[in-house]
Each structure stands twice: as C-alpha cells, then as structure tokens.
Amino acid sequence: MNNINWVVSDPYVFQTLQTVVGKSIVVQTERGSVRGTLKQVLPDHIVVESGGNSFYIRTQQIIWVVPNPQLVPE
C-alpha cells in the first residue's frame, strides 16, 4: 500500500508551480478562475487558498497560470 508511483502529466508545469509556492497566483481552469495564495503543489493537483477556503485544482484542468498578479480585478 505504501508503494505509490506518481506520474506527473505536465512536469514543466509542476516544476514551475513549485517555484511560486507561498505567493499570489491566478489559475484559470475549465470552470473559471481562482485567485489566491498557492499553498501546495502535488503531482496531480495544486492547493490555492482564497478567502479562507482551500481550492484543490487538478493539474490537468489548468489552462493558464499568472504568478504574482499585479492587476486589480475590475
């Protein structure tokens, strides 16, 4: 049961996201966008904290990412 082999579907996205853990981020998914702090990056999903809630976003659902966004939402 402890022999879990992870397969990273997008290794470049995984590596890039690991460099911005703890920073502000905007993530666009197929269902909309999430703006918050990137808390954790795992092989199959990321955790973004926004408004006191944790959003668990599957890596395969990510369309684009903006690390350290400077734009103010309209």
mmCIF file of the N, C-alpha and C atoms, coordinates in Angstrom:
data_MODEL
# 
_entry.id   MODEL 
# 
loop_
_atom_site.group_PDB 
_atom_site.id 
_atom_site.type_symbol 
_atom_site.label_atom_id 
_atom_site.label_alt_id 
_atom_site.label_comp_id 
_atom_site.label_asym_id 
_atom_site.label_entity_id 
_atom_site.label_seq_id 
_atom_site.pdbx_PDB_ins_code 
_atom_site.Cartn_x 
_atom_site.Cartn_y 
_atom_site.Cartn_z 
_atom_site.occupancy 
_atom_site.B_iso_or_equiv 
_atom_site.pdbx_formal_charge 
_atom_site.auth_seq_id 
_atom_site.auth_comp_id 
_atom_site.auth_asym_id 
_atom_site.auth_atom_id 
_atom_site.pdbx_PDB_model_num 
ATOM 1   N N  . MET A 1 1  ? 0.824   -1.190 0.000   1.00 0.00 ? 1  MET A N  1 
ATOM 2   C CA . MET A 1 1  ? 0.000   0.000  0.000   1.00 0.00 ? 1  MET A CA 1 
ATOM 3   C C  . MET A 1 1  ? 0.870   1.255  0.000   1.00 0.00 ? 1  MET A C  1 
ATOM 4   N N  . ASN A 1 2  ? 2.076   1.194  0.550   1.00 0.00 ? 2  ASN A N  1 
ATOM 5   C CA . ASN A 1 2  ? 2.950   2.359  0.589   1.00 0.00 ? 2  ASN A CA 1 
ATOM 6   C C  . ASN A 1 2  ? 3.746   2.548  -0.696  1.00 0.00 ? 2  ASN A C  1 
ATOM 7   N N  . ASN A 1 3  ? 3.633   1.622  -1.633  1.00 0.00 ? 3  ASN A N  1 
ATOM 8   C CA . ASN A 1 3  ? 4.379   1.708  -2.881  1.00 0.00 ? 3  ASN A CA 1 
ATOM 9   C C  . ASN A 1 3  ? 3.563   2.438  -3.940  1.00 0.00 ? 3  ASN A C  1 
ATOM 10  N N  . ILE A 1 4  ? 3.429   3.741  -3.791  1.00 0.00 ? 4  ILE A N  1 
ATOM 11  C CA . ILE A 1 4  ? 2.678   4.548  -4.741  1.00 0.00 ? 4  ILE A CA 1 
ATOM 12  C C  . ILE A 1 4  ? 3.652   5.180  -5.717  1.00 0.00 ? 4  ILE A C  1 
ATOM 13  N N  . ASN A 1 5  ? 3.420   4.978  -6.994  1.00 0.00 ? 5  ASN A N  1 
ATOM 14  C CA . ASN A 1 5  ? 4.241   5.587  -8.037  1.00 0.00 ? 5  ASN A CA 1 
ATOM 15  C C  . ASN A 1 5  ? 3.455   6.715  -8.682  1.00 0.00 ? 5  ASN A C  1 
ATOM 16  N N  . TRP A 1 6  ? 3.938   7.944  -8.521  1.00 0.00 ? 6  TRP A N  1 
ATOM 17  C CA . TRP A 1 6  ? 3.273   9.109  -9.105  1.00 0.00 ? 6  TRP A CA 1 
ATOM 18  C C  . TRP A 1 6  ? 3.771   9.317  -10.524 1.00 0.00 ? 6  TRP A C  1 
ATOM 19  N N  . VAL A 1 7  ? 2.854   9.680  -11.395 1.00 0.00 ? 7  VAL A N  1 
ATOM 20  C CA . VAL A 1 7  ? 3.195   10.050 -12.755 1.00 0.00 ? 7  VAL A CA 1 
ATOM 21  C C  . VAL A 1 7  ? 2.758   11.497 -12.930 1.00 0.00 ? 7  VAL A C  1 
ATOM 22  N N  . VAL A 1 8  ? 3.704   12.363 -13.226 1.00 0.00 ? 8  VAL A N  1 
ATOM 23  C CA . VAL A 1 8  ? 3.406   13.773 -13.418 1.00 0.00 ? 8  VAL A CA 1 
ATOM 24  C C  . VAL A 1 8  ? 3.037   13.977 -14.883 1.00 0.00 ? 8  VAL A C  1 
ATOM 25  N N  . SER A 1 9  ? 1.786   14.406 -15.132 1.00 0.00 ? 9  SER A N  1 
ATOM 26  C CA . SER A 1 9  ? 1.320   14.543 -16.509 1.00 0.00 ? 9  SER A CA 1 
ATOM 27  C C  . SER A 1 9  ? 1.929   15.752 -17.203 1.00 0.00 ? 9  SER A C  1 
ATOM 28  N N  . ASP A 1 10 ? 2.239   16.791 -16.457 1.00 0.00 ? 10 ASP A N  1 
ATOM 29  C CA . ASP A 1 10 ? 2.838   18.004 -17.009 1.00 0.00 ? 10 ASP A CA 1 
ATOM 30  C C  . ASP A 1 10 ? 4.042   18.400 -16.165 1.00 0.00 ? 10 ASP A C  1 
ATOM 31  N N  . PRO A 1 11 ? 5.193   17.781 -16.381 1.00 0.00 ? 11 PRO A N  1 
ATOM 32  C CA . PRO A 1 11 ? 6.323   18.025 -15.487 1.00 0.00 ? 11 PRO A CA 1 
ATOM 33  C C  . PRO A 1 11 ? 6.814   19.468 -15.477 1.00 0.00 ? 11 PRO A C  1 
ATOM 34  N N  . TYR A 1 12 ? 6.719   20.187 -16.600 1.00 0.00 ? 12 TYR A N  1 
ATOM 35  C CA . TYR A 1 12 ? 7.180   21.579 -16.625 1.00 0.00 ? 12 TYR A CA 1 
ATOM 36  C C  . TYR A 1 12 ? 6.252   22.478 -15.819 1.00 0.00 ? 12 TYR A C  1 
ATOM 37  N N  . VAL A 1 13 ? 4.963   22.236 -15.904 1.00 0.00 ? 13 VAL A N  1 
ATOM 38  C CA . VAL A 1 13 ? 4.006   22.996 -15.097 1.00 0.00 ? 13 VAL A CA 1 
ATOM 39  C C  . VAL A 1 13 ? 4.239   22.695 -13.621 1.00 0.00 ? 13 VAL A C  1 
ATOM 40  N N  . PHE A 1 14 ? 4.438   21.445 -13.299 1.00 0.00 ? 14 PHE A N  1 
ATOM 41  C CA . PHE A 1 14 ? 4.703   21.026 -11.922 1.00 0.00 ? 14 PHE A CA 1 
ATOM 42  C C  . PHE A 1 14 ? 5.940   21.730 -11.368 1.00 0.00 ? 14 PHE A C  1 
ATOM 43  N N  . GLN A 1 15 ? 7.038   21.713 -12.110 1.00 0.00 ? 15 GLN A N  1 
ATOM 44  C CA . GLN A 1 15 ? 8.276   22.343 -11.663 1.00 0.00 ? 15 GLN A CA 1 
ATOM 45  C C  . GLN A 1 15 ? 8.128   23.851 -11.526 1.00 0.00 ? 15 GLN A C  1 
ATOM 46  N N  . THR A 1 16 ? 7.463   24.482 -12.476 1.00 0.00 ? 16 THR A N  1 
ATOM 47  C CA . THR A 1 16 ? 7.272   25.932 -12.436 1.00 0.00 ? 16 THR A CA 1 
ATOM 48  C C  . THR A 1 16 ? 6.419   26.338 -11.246 1.00 0.00 ? 16 THR A C  1 
ATOM 49  N N  . LEU A 1 17 ? 5.339   25.622 -11.006 1.00 0.00 ? 17 LEU A N  1 
ATOM 50  C CA . LEU A 1 17 ? 4.461   25.948 -9.877  1.00 0.00 ? 17 LEU A CA 1 
ATOM 51  C C  . LEU A 1 17 ? 5.179   25.777 -8.543  1.00 0.00 ? 17 LEU A C  1 
ATOM 52  N N  . GLN A 1 18 ? 6.082   24.829 -8.441  1.00 0.00 ? 18 GLN A N  1 
ATOM 53  C CA . GLN A 1 18 ? 6.825   24.639 -7.191  1.00 0.00 ? 18 GLN A CA 1 
ATOM 54  C C  . GLN A 1 18 ? 7.658   25.871 -6.835  1.00 0.00 ? 18 GLN A C  1 
ATOM 55  N N  . THR A 1 19 ? 8.031   26.672 -7.821  1.00 0.00 ? 19 THR A N  1 
ATOM 56  C CA . THR A 1 19 ? 8.856   27.858 -7.559  1.00 0.00 ? 19 THR A CA 1 
ATOM 57  C C  . THR A 1 19 ? 8.045   29.026 -7.008  1.00 0.00 ? 19 THR A C  1 
ATOM 58  N N  . VAL A 1 20 ? 6.714   28.945 -7.054  1.00 0.00 ? 20 VAL A N  1 
ATOM 59  C CA . VAL A 1 20 ? 5.883   30.064 -6.572  1.00 0.00 ? 20 VAL A CA 1 
ATOM 60  C C  . VAL A 1 20 ? 4.987   29.679 -5.386  1.00 0.00 ? 20 VAL A C  1 
ATOM 61  N N  . VAL A 1 21 ? 5.303   28.585 -4.712  1.00 0.00 ? 21 VAL A N  1 
ATOM 62  C CA . VAL A 1 21 ? 4.546   28.197 -3.521  1.00 0.00 ? 21 VAL A CA 1 
ATOM 63  C C  . VAL A 1 21 ? 4.677   29.314 -2.477  1.00 0.00 ? 21 VAL A C  1 
ATOM 64  N N  . GLY A 1 22 ? 3.548   29.690 -1.899  1.00 0.00 ? 22 GLY A N  1 
ATOM 65  C CA . GLY A 1 22 ? 3.524   30.748 -0.884  1.00 0.00 ? 22 GLY A CA 1 
ATOM 66  C C  . GLY A 1 22 ? 3.273   32.127 -1.465  1.00 0.00 ? 22 GLY A C  1 
ATOM 67  N N  . LYS A 1 23 ? 3.171   32.235 -2.780  1.00 0.00 ? 23 LYS A N  1 
ATOM 68  C CA . LYS A 1 23 ? 2.960   33.524 -3.431  1.00 0.00 ? 23 LYS A CA 1 
ATOM 69  C C  . LYS A 1 23 ? 1.559   33.609 -4.027  1.00 0.00 ? 23 LYS A C  1 
ATOM 70  N N  . SER A 1 24 ? 1.166   34.831 -4.362  1.00 0.00 ? 24 SER A N  1 
ATOM 71  C CA . SER A 1 24 ? -0.130  35.048 -5.010  1.00 0.00 ? 24 SER A CA 1 
ATOM 72  C C  . SER A 1 24 ? -0.120  34.449 -6.400  1.00 0.00 ? 24 SER A C  1 
ATOM 73  N N  . ILE A 1 25 ? -1.305  33.988 -6.810  1.00 0.00 ? 25 ILE A N  1 
ATOM 74  C CA . ILE A 1 25 ? -1.416  33.307 -8.094  1.00 0.00 ? 25 ILE A CA 1 
ATOM 75  C C  . ILE A 1 25 ? -2.854  33.440 -8.596  1.00 0.00 ? 25 ILE A C  1 
ATOM 76  N N  . VAL A 1 26 ? -3.008  33.443 -9.906  1.00 0.00 ? 26 VAL A N  1 
ATOM 77  C CA . VAL A 1 26 ? -4.317  33.318 -10.540 1.00 0.00 ? 26 VAL A CA 1 
ATOM 78  C C  . VAL A 1 26 ? -4.252  32.084 -11.420 1.00 0.00 ? 26 VAL A C  1 
ATOM 79  N N  . VAL A 1 27 ? -5.236  31.206 -11.277 1.00 0.00 ? 27 VAL A N  1 
ATOM 80  C CA . VAL A 1 27 ? -5.285  29.968 -12.046 1.00 0.00 ? 27 VAL A CA 1 
ATOM 81  C C  . VAL A 1 27 ? -6.578  29.945 -12.839 1.00 0.00 ? 27 VAL A C  1 
ATOM 82  N N  . GLN A 1 28 ? -6.483  29.785 -14.149 1.00 0.00 ? 28 GLN A N  1 
ATOM 83  C CA . GLN A 1 28 ? -7.660  29.639 -14.997 1.00 0.00 ? 28 GLN A CA 1 
ATOM 84  C C  . GLN A 1 28 ? -7.889  28.162 -15.245 1.00 0.00 ? 28 GLN A C  1 
ATOM 85  N N  . THR A 1 29 ? -9.110  27.705 -14.960 1.00 0.00 ? 29 THR A N  1 
ATOM 86  C CA . THR A 1 29 ? -9.483  26.315 -15.206 1.00 0.00 ? 29 THR A CA 1 
ATOM 87  C C  . THR A 1 29 ? -10.611 26.290 -16.227 1.00 0.00 ? 29 THR A C  1 
ATOM 88  N N  . GLU A 1 30 ? -11.041 25.108 -16.568 1.00 0.00 ? 30 GLU A N  1 
ATOM 89  C CA . GLU A 1 30 ? -12.156 24.958 -17.497 1.00 0.00 ? 30 GLU A CA 1 
ATOM 90  C C  . GLU A 1 30 ? -13.453 25.515 -16.921 1.00 0.00 ? 30 GLU A C  1 
ATOM 91  N N  . ARG A 1 31 ? -13.518 25.650 -15.609 1.00 0.00 ? 31 ARG A N  1 
ATOM 92  C CA . ARG A 1 31 ? -14.729 26.114 -14.929 1.00 0.00 ? 31 ARG A CA 1 
ATOM 93  C C  . ARG A 1 31 ? -14.662 27.561 -14.440 1.00 0.00 ? 31 ARG A C  1 
ATOM 94  N N  . GLY A 1 32 ? -13.531 28.231 -14.642 1.00 0.00 ? 32 GLY A N  1 
ATOM 95  C CA . GLY A 1 32 ? -13.382 29.602 -14.176 1.00 0.00 ? 32 GLY A CA 1 
ATOM 96  C C  . GLY A 1 32 ? -12.006 29.806 -13.579 1.00 0.00 ? 32 GLY A C  1 
ATOM 97  N N  . SER A 1 33 ? -11.820 30.970 -12.935 1.00 0.00 ? 33 SER A N  1 
ATOM 98  C CA . SER A 1 33 ? -10.508 31.261 -12.376 1.00 0.00 ? 33 SER A CA 1 
ATOM 99  C C  . SER A 1 33 ? -10.563 31.337 -10.860 1.00 0.00 ? 33 SER A C  1 
ATOM 100 N N  . VAL A 1 34 ? -9.400  31.099 -10.255 1.00 0.00 ? 34 VAL A N  1 
ATOM 101 C CA . VAL A 1 34 ? -9.240  31.182 -8.806  1.00 0.00 ? 34 VAL A CA 1 
ATOM 102 C C  . VAL A 1 34 ? -8.035  32.071 -8.542  1.00 0.00 ? 34 VAL A C  1 
ATOM 103 N N  . ARG A 1 35 ? -8.207  33.057 -7.650  1.00 0.00 ? 35 ARG A N  1 
ATOM 104 C CA . ARG A 1 35 ? -7.136  33.965 -7.268  1.00 0.00 ? 35 ARG A CA 1 
ATOM 105 C C  . ARG A 1 35 ? -6.885  33.770 -5.787  1.00 0.00 ? 35 ARG A C  1 
ATOM 106 N N  . GLY A 1 36 ? -5.621  33.533 -5.434  1.00 0.00 ? 36 GLY A N  1 
ATOM 107 C CA . GLY A 1 36 ? -5.285  33.336 -4.029  1.00 0.00 ? 36 GLY A CA 1 
ATOM 108 C C  . GLY A 1 36 ? -3.809  33.042 -3.850  1.00 0.00 ? 36 GLY A C  1 
ATOM 109 N N  . THR A 1 37 ? -3.496  32.363 -2.756  1.00 0.00 ? 37 THR A N  1 
ATOM 110 C CA . THR A 1 37 ? -2.113  32.002 -2.441  1.00 0.00 ? 37 THR A CA 1 
ATOM 111 C C  . THR A 1 37 ? -1.909  30.525 -2.733  1.00 0.00 ? 37 THR A C  1 
ATOM 112 N N  . LEU A 1 38 ? -0.857  30.224 -3.491  1.00 0.00 ? 38 LEU A N  1 
ATOM 113 C CA . LEU A 1 38 ? -0.538  28.830 -3.786  1.00 0.00 ? 38 LEU A CA 1 
ATOM 114 C C  . LEU A 1 38 ? 0.073   28.207 -2.542  1.00 0.00 ? 38 LEU A C  1 
ATOM 115 N N  . LYS A 1 39 ? -0.612  27.234 -1.971  1.00 0.00 ? 39 LYS A N  1 
ATOM 116 C CA . LYS A 1 39 ? -0.170  26.616 -0.726  1.00 0.00 ? 39 LYS A CA 1 
ATOM 117 C C  . LYS A 1 39 ? 0.618   25.339 -0.931  1.00 0.00 ? 39 LYS A C  1 
ATOM 118 N N  . GLN A 1 40 ? 0.262   24.574 -1.970  1.00 0.00 ? 40 GLN A N  1 
ATOM 119 C CA . GLN A 1 40 ? 0.907   23.268 -2.135  1.00 0.00 ? 40 GLN A CA 1 
ATOM 120 C C  . GLN A 1 40 ? 0.821   22.842 -3.594  1.00 0.00 ? 40 GLN A C  1 
ATOM 121 N N  . VAL A 1 41 ? 1.866   22.136 -4.047  1.00 0.00 ? 41 VAL A N  1 
ATOM 122 C CA . VAL A 1 41 ? 1.900   21.571 -5.393  1.00 0.00 ? 41 VAL A CA 1 
ATOM 123 C C  . VAL A 1 41 ? 2.188   20.082 -5.266  1.00 0.00 ? 41 VAL A C  1 
ATOM 124 N N  . LEU A 1 42 ? 1.291   19.282 -5.794  1.00 0.00 ? 42 LEU A N  1 
ATOM 125 C CA . LEU A 1 42 ? 1.449   17.831 -5.782  1.00 0.00 ? 42 LEU A CA 1 
ATOM 126 C C  . LEU A 1 42 ? 1.404   17.338 -7.232  1.00 0.00 ? 42 LEU A C  1 
ATOM 127 N N  . PRO A 1 43 ? 1.804   16.098 -7.496  1.00 0.00 ? 43 PRO A N  1 
ATOM 128 C CA . PRO A 1 43 ? 1.861   15.624 -8.881  1.00 0.00 ? 43 PRO A CA 1 
ATOM 129 C C  . PRO A 1 43 ? 0.541   15.716 -9.649  1.00 0.00 ? 43 PRO A C  1 
ATOM 130 N N  . ASP A 1 44 ? -0.595  15.590 -8.945  1.00 0.00 ? 44 ASP A N  1 
ATOM 131 C CA . ASP A 1 44 ? -1.871  15.579 -9.661  1.00 0.00 ? 44 ASP A CA 1 
ATOM 132 C C  . ASP A 1 44 ? -2.765  16.785 -9.380  1.00 0.00 ? 44 ASP A C  1 
ATOM 133 N N  . HIS A 1 45 ? -2.411  17.630 -8.401  1.00 0.00 ? 45 HIS A N  1 
ATOM 134 C CA . HIS A 1 45 ? -3.235  18.800 -8.107  1.00 0.00 ? 45 HIS A CA 1 
ATOM 135 C C  . HIS A 1 45 ? -2.442  19.860 -7.354  1.00 0.00 ? 45 HIS A C  1 
ATOM 136 N N  . ILE A 1 46 ? -3.039  21.059 -7.296  1.00 0.00 ? 46 ILE A N  1 
ATOM 137 C CA . ILE A 1 46 ? -2.468  22.142 -6.507  1.00 0.00 ? 46 ILE A CA 1 
ATOM 138 C C  . ILE A 1 46 ? -3.513  22.588 -5.499  1.00 0.00 ? 46 ILE A C  1 
ATOM 139 N N  . VAL A 1 47 ? -3.057  23.283 -4.456  1.00 0.00 ? 47 VAL A N  1 
ATOM 140 C CA . VAL A 1 47 ? -3.956  23.821 -3.438  1.00 0.00 ? 47 VAL A CA 1 
ATOM 141 C C  . VAL A 1 47 ? -3.772  25.334 -3.426  1.00 0.00 ? 47 VAL A C  1 
ATOM 142 N N  . VAL A 1 48 ? -4.871  26.056 -3.681  1.00 0.00 ? 48 VAL A N  1 
ATOM 143 C CA . VAL A 1 48 ? -4.868  27.514 -3.668  1.00 0.00 ? 48 VAL A CA 1 
ATOM 144 C C  . VAL A 1 48 ? -5.799  27.970 -2.559  1.00 0.00 ? 48 VAL A C  1 
ATOM 145 N N  . GLU A 1 49 ? -5.292  28.822 -1.662  1.00 0.00 ? 49 GLU A N  1 
ATOM 146 C CA . GLU A 1 49 ? -6.109  29.348 -0.570  1.00 0.00 ? 49 GLU A CA 1 
ATOM 147 C C  . GLU A 1 49 ? -6.630  30.727 -0.965  1.00 0.00 ? 49 GLU A C  1 
ATOM 148 N N  . SER A 1 50 ? -7.940  30.884 -0.857  1.00 0.00 ? 50 SER A N  1 
ATOM 149 C CA . SER A 1 50 ? -8.575  32.145 -1.219  1.00 0.00 ? 50 SER A CA 1 
ATOM 150 C C  . SER A 1 50 ? -9.767  32.382 -0.296  1.00 0.00 ? 50 SER A C  1 
ATOM 151 N N  . GLY A 1 51 ? -9.779  33.531 0.358   1.00 0.00 ? 51 GLY A N  1 
ATOM 152 C CA . GLY A 1 51 ? -10.902 33.876 1.225   1.00 0.00 ? 51 GLY A CA 1 
ATOM 153 C C  . GLY A 1 51 ? -11.106 32.906 2.363   1.00 0.00 ? 51 GLY A C  1 
ATOM 154 N N  . GLY A 1 52 ? -10.034 32.317 2.873   1.00 0.00 ? 52 GLY A N  1 
ATOM 155 C CA . GLY A 1 52 ? -10.137 31.368 3.970   1.00 0.00 ? 52 GLY A CA 1 
ATOM 156 C C  . GLY A 1 52 ? -10.540 29.966 3.548   1.00 0.00 ? 52 GLY A C  1 
ATOM 157 N N  . ASN A 1 53 ? -10.682 29.739 2.245   1.00 0.00 ? 53 ASN A N  1 
ATOM 158 C CA . ASN A 1 53 ? -11.042 28.427 1.716   1.00 0.00 ? 53 ASN A CA 1 
ATOM 159 C C  . ASN A 1 53 ? -9.882  27.846 0.920   1.00 0.00 ? 53 ASN A C  1 
ATOM 160 N N  . SER A 1 54 ? -9.765  26.535 0.929   1.00 0.00 ? 54 SER A N  1 
ATOM 161 C CA . SER A 1 54 ? -8.758  25.849 0.133   1.00 0.00 ? 54 SER A CA 1 
ATOM 162 C C  . SER A 1 54 ? -9.411  25.273 -1.111  1.00 0.00 ? 54 SER A C  1 
ATOM 163 N N  . PHE A 1 55 ? -8.845  25.602 -2.271  1.00 0.00 ? 55 PHE A N  1 
ATOM 164 C CA . PHE A 1 55 ? -9.325  25.077 -3.538  1.00 0.00 ? 55 PHE A CA 1 
ATOM 165 C C  . PHE A 1 55 ? -8.321  24.045 -4.028  1.00 0.00 ? 55 PHE A C  1 
ATOM 166 N N  . TYR A 1 56 ? -8.798  22.846 -4.270  1.00 0.00 ? 56 TYR A N  1 
ATOM 167 C CA . TYR A 1 56 ? -7.966  21.757 -4.767  1.00 0.00 ? 56 TYR A CA 1 
ATOM 168 C C  . TYR A 1 56 ? -8.226  21.659 -6.269  1.00 0.00 ? 56 TYR A C  1 
ATOM 169 N N  . ILE A 1 57 ? -7.210  22.011 -7.063  1.00 0.00 ? 57 ILE A N  1 
ATOM 170 C CA . ILE A 1 57 ? -7.377  22.097 -8.505  1.00 0.00 ? 57 ILE A CA 1 
ATOM 171 C C  . ILE A 1 57 ? -6.518  21.032 -9.169  1.00 0.00 ? 57 ILE A C  1 
ATOM 172 N N  . ARG A 1 58 ? -7.159  20.175 -9.954  1.00 0.00 ? 58 ARG A N  1 
ATOM 173 C CA . ARG A 1 58 ? -6.417  19.139 -10.674 1.00 0.00 ? 58 ARG A CA 1 
ATOM 174 C C  . ARG A 1 58 ? -5.515  19.779 -11.712 1.00 0.00 ? 58 ARG A C  1 
ATOM 175 N N  . THR A 1 59 ? -4.280  19.345 -11.790 1.00 0.00 ? 59 THR A N  1 
ATOM 176 C CA . THR A 1 59 ? -3.309  19.905 -12.721 1.00 0.00 ? 59 THR A CA 1 
ATOM 177 C C  . THR A 1 59 ? -3.799  19.803 -14.161 1.00 0.00 ? 59 THR A C  1 
ATOM 178 N N  . GLN A 1 60 ? -4.487  18.736 -14.501 1.00 0.00 ? 60 GLN A N  1 
ATOM 179 C CA . GLN A 1 60 ? -4.983  18.538 -15.859 1.00 0.00 ? 60 GLN A CA 1 
ATOM 180 C C  . GLN A 1 60 ? -6.064  19.558 -16.228 1.00 0.00 ? 60 GLN A C  1 
ATOM 181 N N  . GLN A 1 61 ? -6.677  20.212 -15.246 1.00 0.00 ? 61 GLN A N  1 
ATOM 182 C CA . GLN A 1 61 ? -7.733  21.180 -15.505 1.00 0.00 ? 61 GLN A CA 1 
ATOM 183 C C  . GLN A 1 61 ? -7.202  22.605 -15.677 1.00 0.00 ? 61 GLN A C  1 
ATOM 184 N N  . ILE A 1 62 ? -5.905  22.818 -15.443 1.00 0.00 ? 62 ILE A N  1 
ATOM 185 C CA . ILE A 1 62 ? -5.324  24.154 -15.532 1.00 0.00 ? 62 ILE A CA 1 
ATOM 186 C C  . ILE A 1 62 ? -5.114  24.537 -16.991 1.00 0.00 ? 62 ILE A C  1 
ATOM 187 N N  . ILE A 1 63 ? -5.618  25.731 -17.362 1.00 0.00 ? 63 ILE A N  1 
ATOM 188 C CA . ILE A 1 63 ? -5.430  26.262 -18.707 1.00 0.00 ? 63 ILE A CA 1 
ATOM 189 C C  . ILE A 1 63 ? -4.244  27.214 -18.724 1.00 0.00 ? 63 ILE A C  1 
ATOM 190 N N  . TRP A 1 64 ? -4.206  28.155 -17.774 1.00 0.00 ? 64 TRP A N  1 
ATOM 191 C CA . TRP A 1 64 ? -3.070  29.059 -17.632 1.00 0.00 ? 64 TRP A CA 1 
ATOM 192 C C  . TRP A 1 64 ? -2.927  29.496 -16.192 1.00 0.00 ? 64 TRP A C  1 
ATOM 193 N N  . VAL A 1 65 ? -1.729  30.030 -15.871 1.00 0.00 ? 65 VAL A N  1 
ATOM 194 C CA . VAL A 1 65 ? -1.411  30.477 -14.517 1.00 0.00 ? 65 VAL A CA 1 
ATOM 195 C C  . VAL A 1 65 ? -0.705  31.819 -14.608 1.00 0.00 ? 65 VAL A C  1 
ATOM 196 N N  . VAL A 1 66 ? -1.053  32.745 -13.699 1.00 0.00 ? 66 VAL A N  1 
ATOM 197 C CA . VAL A 1 66 ? -0.335  34.016 -13.585 1.00 0.00 ? 66 VAL A CA 1 
ATOM 198 C C  . VAL A 1 66 ? 0.235   34.081 -12.167 1.00 0.00 ? 66 VAL A C  1 
ATOM 199 N N  . PRO A 1 67 ? 1.563   33.886 -12.029 1.00 0.00 ? 67 PRO A N  1 
ATOM 200 C CA . PRO A 1 67 ? 2.161   34.038 -10.708 1.00 0.00 ? 67 PRO A CA 1 
ATOM 201 C C  . PRO A 1 67 ? 2.372   35.524 -10.393 1.00 0.00 ? 67 PRO A C  1 
ATOM 202 N N  . ASN A 1 68 ? 2.171   35.891 -9.134  1.00 0.00 ? 68 ASN A N  1 
ATOM 203 C CA . ASN A 1 68 ? 2.356   37.267 -8.675  1.00 0.00 ? 68 ASN A CA 1 
ATOM 204 C C  . ASN A 1 68 ? 1.576   38.281 -9.522  1.00 0.00 ? 68 ASN A C  1 
ATOM 205 N N  . PRO A 1 69 ? 0.255   38.112 -9.634  1.00 0.00 ? 69 PRO A N  1 
ATOM 206 C CA . PRO A 1 69 ? -0.530  39.021 -10.469 1.00 0.00 ? 69 PRO A CA 1 
ATOM 207 C C  . PRO A 1 69 ? -0.505  40.455 -9.930  1.00 0.00 ? 69 PRO A C  1 
ATOM 208 N N  . GLN A 1 70 ? -0.345  41.402 -10.820 1.00 0.00 ? 70 GLN A N  1 
ATOM 209 C CA . GLN A 1 70 ? -0.315  42.814 -10.435 1.00 0.00 ? 70 GLN A CA 1 
ATOM 210 C C  . GLN A 1 70 ? -1.607  43.537 -10.804 1.00 0.00 ? 70 GLN A C  1 
ATOM 211 N N  . LEU A 1 71 ? -2.467  42.890 -11.545 1.00 0.00 ? 71 LEU A N  1 
ATOM 212 C CA . LEU A 1 71 ? -3.703  43.546 -11.974 1.00 0.00 ? 71 LEU A CA 1 
ATOM 213 C C  . LEU A 1 71 ? -4.761  43.492 -10.884 1.00 0.00 ? 71 LEU A C  1 
ATOM 214 N N  . VAL A 1 72 ? -5.511  44.554 -10.761 1.00 0.00 ? 72 VAL A N  1 
ATOM 215 C CA . VAL A 1 72 ? -6.617  44.606 -9.809  1.00 0.00 ? 72 VAL A CA 1 
ATOM 216 C C  . VAL A 1 72 ? -7.873  44.181 -10.565 1.00 0.00 ? 72 VAL A C  1 
ATOM 217 N N  . PRO A 1 73 ? -8.654  43.243 -10.019 1.00 0.00 ? 73 PRO A N  1 
ATOM 218 C CA . PRO A 1 73 ? -9.847  42.791 -10.737 1.00 0.00 ? 73 PRO A CA 1 
ATOM 219 C C  . PRO A 1 73 ? -10.835 43.931 -10.924 1.00 0.00 ? 73 PRO A C  1 
ATOM 220 N N  . GLU A 1 74 ? -11.480 43.957 -12.076 1.00 0.00 ? 74 GLU A N  1 
ATOM 221 C CA . GLU A 1 74 ? -12.448 45.008 -12.383 1.00 0.00 ? 74 GLU A CA 1 
ATOM 222 C C  . GLU A 1 74 ? -13.798 44.714 -11.808 1.00 0.00 ? 74 GLU A C  1 
# 
